Amino acid sequence: MKKTLLFLAVLLTAATAWAETQNVNYIDANGAEQTVEATVLTTGGWQDPGWYVVTGNIEASSLIFDSGGITNLILADGATLTLNDGGIYAFGAITIYGQKNGTGKFTNIPGDESDYALRANGDINIHGWCRFFSVHHCH
């Protein structure tokens, strides 16, 4: 039993350590292009606060940023984040950024009236990408 738990702990730690990061450009609140190292999102589910980038097409039930910290999410040009039956929820503040062409997309397909598109316990800010916000239902 102890060996199994130790193996699982090592496996989870290794998976976290192997998360791909890359330097990514984004448009800040003043409209200027900035660069940051961000973790590449490949799935939805629970994530720690930090800098993230969606570079491809992701489809998931929801995306939840835990721990009450500050989350920064970049939607890369040409990327699509589709969340079914839920949306983006941050236990802290969240800022969503676009890139130069503003072609990253977030689509929320709710399952019922209790679903949300974008919700946070702190501030929500969106920069460089508002016109491409494709939400079918928002509370």
PyMOL commands that set and color helices and strands:
alter all, ss='L'
color gray80, all
select helices_A, chain A and resi 2-17+130-132
alter helices_A, ss='H'
color red, helices_A
select strands_A, chain A and resi 21-27+33-40+45-47+51-54+57-60+63-65+71-75+80-84+88-90+94-97+105-109+118-120+124-127+133-135
alter strands_A, ss='S'
color yellow, strands_A
deselect
rebuild
show_as cartoon
